[in-house]
Amino acid sequence: MECVFGLVGDGFALIAADTSAVHSILVHKQNEDKIMILDSHKLMGASGESGDRVQFTEYIQKNVHLYQFRNGIPLTTPSTANFTRGELATALRKNPYFVNILLAGYDKETGPSLYFIDYIATLHKVDKGAFGYGSYFSLSMMDRHYHRGMSLEKAVDLVDKCIMEIRSRLVVPPPQFCH
């Protein structure tokens, strides 16, 4: 029962993800980190098939590092989102990855941003987003309690409310979350 969700606040973007690796009715692992740090100002939360998720997020991470190494400057968050979307779109026609991504970042010029990228390479810049079964409940909580320019304290409180709602509503809730 995977769940990844995120939101943008006043000067920050926040992503939370469950820590379970599940396939069908089996729980393989309960300490899986689904949040990948891309650089000092960008990270991505991913859900989907375990192998696809790990392979694709590591591929993106290494290519973002390679770009910075070759050019001496990091990619901006929109550039990273477009690169990620392009790689998913290319793979879609050859060997598709079943991966859904929330990409969060902070740029000095534009501030915080959050990008929603699904497994068919749809890209949207959003203020709040979620993937997985828990998204039904976390998005409804965010619709009710989210507002632009939230403080970090209020955003963390909202994330905790979303986690509580997911745990109370899902038949088999994820045991742990990280954010």
Buried (B, 14 or more C-beta within 10 A) or exposed (E): BBBBBBBBBEEBBBBBBBBBBBEEEEBEEEEBEBBBEBBEBBBBBBBBBBEBBBEBBEBBBEBBBEBBEEEEEBBBBBBBBBBBBEBBBEBEEEEBBBBBBBBBBBBEEEBBBBBBBBBEBEBEBBBBBBBBBBBBBBBBBBEEBBEEEBEEEBBBEBBEBBBEBBBEBBEEBBEEBBB
